[in-house]
Amino acid sequence: MTRILEGKNRASPSEAASFIDKVEELMKEKTSEQGTFMAKCKAINERIKEVLDDAKSQGVAKKLVKSIVSAREHEAKAKALRDDLEDEDQKFFVDIRKVLGDLADTPLGAAAMDRQEQGAREKDPVAAAAEKAWGEPDPIKEPATSH
């Protein structure tokens, strides 16, 4: 057994032994709590299995349900990451994701892409009215060509 040196900055062997006893006691408590936690998790997992079985009996594949749940978890994590950024960085985050095409496969992203494509085909209502009234194209959208 290693001898603990007593002195100004050292605990006595009996004091050191008390630390060991406390740590061992806490480790046992932790193991007990882990067992309780795992038992609760097992019960919840059984309930999840029942819900998945019900879904399957109604014609909804278990894999489909699990995939959607997983996708929603990932989307929530991505949103939380974005929300942690400063306002300007959030906008840049979205711009970069648009360029990468990351948002096109989400419902909101698909709607935004559709809206952007629709907006590219349609003229601004004010510009369209001005063009109709003056017979000239919108200088912002259609720059004049030199002859």
Secondary structure, 3 states (H helix, E strand, C coil): CCCCCCECCECCHHHHHHHHHHHHHHHHHHHHHHHHHHHHHHHHHHHHHHHHHHHHHCCCCHHHHHHHHHHHHHHHHHHHHHHCCCHHHHHHHHHHHHHHCCCCCCHHHHHHHHHHHHHHHCCCHHHHHHHHHHCCCCCCCCCCCCC
